[in-house]
């Protein structure tokens, strides 16, 4: 048994032996070493507050839950162990590797069926969100997922992120109420030239959603132009077009929302070496395609996968698209 495993085992034993006859009025640290903290939570504590206060980020609350074999602090009347360092920074386990599933939506309609592949009926969207919550998936914001990847901090079991492309008005009218109802975060990738047109979001709607803290916004270029070299396009014209698409969109989002976009979605999922170089130079740290599948923590930062969800997907097809774990053969 390793030194880390001995330390964890010791604190787990201490935690199991220390049972609160009554929930303490103030949180109490009862044991600590260089790897773990054993703490008696108070009545106001949640896994998120423990992680925020003791680890500096609520995103790591899942590690506390997994380490202690709990899903919340409800009815927990004993000490819990908090890991100071990520317990599995690679996301690799004896039976396989965890992956982040990023889902990609576009438009929503208030009808039972859709007329277009990219239109998802809102009742179907809500059914999908409710299913993911009921099955215990962990919804991460794009920023939280990016931080876990950057810090090599591991991934929660069944990690999932919701993204929506383009900036159609139906995001505000239909999807946003569902996200609020279920308290599920999402990121909208905007192409800014589209905004303010009859079918698109307005800046006031975008600001309202951003102020909620539930919806964040990142870049999908200026005009939704494909970032691959066109037939007959000179190298200089290609460079100029890419720079405009990337830089103009980032500047506009920064001016309107007072943010510095760090993630990018390729229009049509089409990446290129030149586009990646320009994104890096512009300060983007992550870029997403629409190649189906989940992302391990060691996936290429500029070729991250997203899985498209279509209006024609049956519930069974939706379930089969979720890809959060790659099992490894045991023999």
N, C-alpha and C positions, 0 to 999 in steps of 0.2 A: 504494500500500500504506500502510495506516495505521501510526502510531507503534507501536501495540500489536502489529500483525502483524509489523513489523520486529523488535521485541524478542523476540517468540516465535520467529521464524525464526532469529534469531541464536543463541538458546539451544538450539534444536533442532539447529543445525549443530554447536555445541560439544558437545552431548550425544552426537551421532552419532560425533564424532571421538574422544571419550574412551571408550575401551574398557578394562574392567578385566581385566588378565591373570589375576588371581585375585580372588575376591570379597573386598572389604575387611572387616576385622574390625569396623570402626566405620563408620557412615554418614558420607559426606563430601560437603559442599556444594562444588561446583567453580566455580559461577558464579551470579550473582544480579543482577536488576535490580528495578525497582519493580513489575513485572508477573509475573515468573516466577522460579523457583529450579531450577537444574540440579543434580542430586544423584546420587551413586553409592550405591545401596542396599547395606546389609550383608546377610549371609546370613539374618538373622532378620526382615528387613523384608518386609512385604506392602504392597499398595496401601492397605489400611486403616490400617496403622501410619504410613505416610508421610503420609496425609491427616490423621490424628489429631494427629501430632506437629508437622507443618508448617502445617496449616490450621486446627487446633483442632477438627476433627470428622471422623470416619471416613466420614460420609455423602457427602463429596465425593470419595471414592476413584474413582468412575466418571469424573470429569473427568480425572484423571491417566491412567486407562486409555485414554480416547478421544483425548486429546491426543497420546499416544505410540503409539497403534495397537496396544495390547497388552490382554490380558485378565487377566494376573497377572504377578508378577515372577519366576515360574519360568523358568529358563534365560535371564534377561535379564542380560547381562554388560557392560552399558554404562550410561551415565548416563541418567536420565529427567528430564523437565521437569515441574515442578509449578506449576500456575497459582495465583497468589496471590488473584486475583479470579475470580468466576464467568466462564467463557468464553462462555456464552450465557444470560444471566439471564432472557430472555423465553421461551426454549424454542421460538422461531420460527426456522425454517431456510428456505433458498431453495425447498425442495420441500414445505414444510408445517410443521405445529406439533405438538410432542410433547404427550402427555396422560398423566395418571396414571389408571390403571384401578383402581378400588376394587371388589373383589368382595364380595358379601354372601351368607353362608350362614346357616342356622338350626340344623337338627338333623341328626344322623347316625345311620345304622342299620347293623348288622352283618349285612346281608342283600344278596343280589345285586340285588334290585329294591326300590323304595320303595312304600309304600302311600299316601303323602301327598306332595303337591307339594313341601313344605318339607323333606322327609327325603332326604338325599343318602347313598346307600350308601357306606360308608367305602372300599371298594375303588375306587369311581369318584372319590372325593375324592383318594385317593393318586395315581391315574392322572393327574388334572388337575394336581396339584402337581408330579409328576415331569416331566410334559410342559413346564410353564412353566420349570422349572429347565434341562431339556435344551435348550430353545430360547433360553436366554440372557436370560430376563426378570430384571430387578432387583427383588428383594423389598424394599420399604421398610416400616418400621414406620409407624404412623399419625403418630407424633411426628416422625419423619424427614421424611415427606411434608409435614407441616404447616410444619416449619422451612424447607424448601426454598421453599414458597409464600410464607411470611412474609418471607423474606430475598431473594426473587426470585433464587434461586441456580441456576435452570435445573432441568431434569429429565433423568435418565439415559434412554437409549434403552430402550424397553420396561419402563417403570416400573409396578409393580403392588403393591397392598396387599390383604391378606386381612382381612376383618372377619366376625364371627359375632354374630348378634343373639340377645338374650333371656337366655341363660345356662342352656341345657339341660345336663343331666348328661352327655349324649353328647359334649359338648365335651371333657370330662376323660377319659372312658372310651375314646373312639374317635379324635377329631381330634387331641388333644394328643400322643399317641404318634407320629402321622404328622408333625406339625410338628417334633417333636424329631428324628425319624429324618432328615428332610430339612433341618433347621436353618432353618426358615422361620418368620418372626415373624407374629403375628396380634394383632388387637385384638378383644376381646369387649365388646359393648355390653350392659350388664346393666340389667334393670328389677328393682329391689331387692326389691319385695314378693314376687316369685316365688321368690327364693332360699331354700333350705332345704326346699322342698316336695319330694315324692318324685321328681318328674321333673327337678328343678333341681339346679344346682351347690350345694355347701355352701361356707361361707366358708373352711374349711380347704383344700378343693380349689382355690379361687380363690387363696388365699395361696401354695400350693405352685407353681401356675403362674406367679404374679407373681414369686416368688423366682427362678424359672428365668431371668428376663430375656427370655424368648422371647414371652411372652403379656402383653399389657397390657389394662387394663380402663377403659372409659369409660361414660358414662351413656346409658340408653335410657328415662328417666323412672322414676318410682316405681312406677306400677301399669300401665304400657303403655296409658294412656288417650290417645286421639287429641287432638292439640293444635290442633284447630280448633273454632270455636264451634258448640255443639250447638243444635238447633232449640228455640227458646223460652228459651234460657239468657240471663240478663241479663249485661250487660257486667261488672258487679261480680263475679258468680258465675264468669264465664269467667276473669277476671283472677285470682281467688283459686285456682281449680283449676289453672291453668297454673303459678302461683307454687309451689303445693304440689308438683306433679309434678316441677318442675325443681329447686327448692331442697332438697326432702327427699331426693331421689336423690343429689344432689351431697354433701350433708352426710353421708349414710350411707356412701357410698364413701370419703369423706375420713376418717371415723372408723375404718373397718375396714381400709383399705389404706394409710393415711397418704399419700394422693396428692391432687392437685388436678386433677380431671378437666377437660380443656380441649376435648374433642370430644364431640359429642352426635349421636345417631341418632334421628330422628323416628319414633315408632311409626306403622306403616303408611305411612311416608314422607310423612306429611301435615304440611306446614309452614303457618304463618300469620304475618302481619305482627306480630301481638301476641306470638306465641311467639318470634319472632326478637328482638324488643325485650327480652323477659324473659331470654332466653339471653345476650344481650349484657350486660345488667345483672348477671347472675349470674357473669360472668367466662368464659363459654364463647367460644372464638375461632372454632370451626368447627362446622358442623352438616351432617348428611348425610341426603339423601332416599333413595328407591329408584328415582329416575328413571334409566333406563338410559343408559350412555355414560361416556366418560372426562372428566377435568377438566384444562383448561389452567391455567397458573399465574395467569391473570387471571380465573378463574371466581369467582362470588359465594361468599364464605366461609360463608354460611349456607344456601346452596342447592346444595351439592356433590352430585354424582351418585354413585350406587352401582349396580352391576349385579347383579341377583338371579340366583343359580345354583340351579336346581331339580333335584330328584331324577330328573325325567323327561327332563332334557336329554341328548341324545346327545352323543358326543364331538365330532362335527362342529358341533353347535349350540353347545357350550361354546367351541370355537375361534372361531366367528363372533361371539361376545359380547365377545371381547377387543378393546378399543378404545384403543390407545395412540398413535395418530398420525392426524392429519387431513392428507391430501395436498392440495396446492393445484394448480390447473391451471396449466401452464407456458405456455399460449398465451392 
